[in-house]
Amino acid sequence: MNIRNLEYLVALAKYRHFQRAAEACNVSQPTLSAQLRKLENELGLQLLERTTRKISFTQAGLRLVEQTQVILREIEALKNMASGSYQQSLPQTLDIGIIPTLAPYIFSPVNALCQENFPEIELEIHEAQSQQLLTLLESDAIKCAIMTSTGDSGKYVELPLFDEPLMLGVSHQHPWARLNDINMAHLKSSKILMIDDGSCLHRQILEYCYQFELEPDSRFAAMHLETLRRSVAFNRGVSFFPLLSTRHGDNENIKYLRCLGPEPKRKVVLVFHRSDPGHKQYEILGNAIARYMEREVIDANATAQA
C-alpha cells in the first residue's frame, strides 16, 4: 500500500473536491482519481460514492480516513525524529481553534503572544464549539485548540492554561445587587438563565445547577453571551458568566457577584494531538498564554471585587 495514496484520500476528505484535492497534493486530477481507485482495489473496499453532483464517502471510507489521519501523523512524527527536526519551528500558518465564550476576550493576547514567540508564522483563529473543535483537530483542519477540559487524555494532550471563575450576574434591580459575593448554597431553587446547549458553558452551568439544586430556566436559551447578558440586565433572571467576559460588553445594568462555597470555575486548556511533531512549540505557546492569563485573571478578579 502506497502512503502517497493515503495522503490523496485524506486530502479528498478535507476538500471534498477532486480538483482542489489534487492541487493541494501537487498532482493532476486524473492521477489522484486513478490512485484512489487503485487503493480501493488493493483494499477490496468501495471508499467513495461517485456521482456527477458531489463526493461522498462510504462508511468504510470514513472509517479508513479517520484511521489514516492517525497513521500519517505518526509517520510524520517518525520522519521528524529521524531527521532531528522534531523541535523545528511551526509551519508558516498556525490554525488555532477557540471556543466562542473565550475567543472575543483572549484573541488579542493570543495573537500578540504568538507573534512574540513565533514571528515567522501567521495565526489563523477558528471560532467554534468544543465538539466542532475536536472534529477539526481530528481532520487536521486546526493544529490546537483553546477550550475547556474534556478530561480525555487519550489521543490528545491537555495543557492547562488557567482556571476561570464563573461570576453570578444580576441586574441592579435584583435584591442580590447589594451584595459583593454570595454563597452557592444561598442560590438553592433559584432559576438560572442558560446559554444554548451547544456550548460547553451550558454543560458546566448545568453541573452546578445539579450540584446546588438550582433550576435551569427551560423557557430561555441564549446563543451568545451578549444575549444572556442583556436578558440579565433587563431583570429576566440571573446567570453565570465567565470572569473574563465580565470586563467586556454592555454591563451598564449588571452587577457581578463572586460565588463562594465553593467558587465555580472552568478549567481552560490547550489541546493538541499527542503525536503532533509540533508539540514542543505548542507547549511554548501554551506556557506563554498561561503566564499571561494568570495575571489577567488576577486583574479581572480585582476589578470585579472593586
Helices and strands as residue ranges (DSSP letters): H 3-15, H 18-25, H 29-43, E 48-50, E 55-57, H 59-83, E 93-98, H 103-117, E 122-127, H 130-138, E 144-148, E 156-171, G 175-178, E 181-183, G 184-187, E 191-195, H 200-212, E 215-222, H 225-233, E 239-242, G 243-247, E 254-260, E 265-273, H 279-305
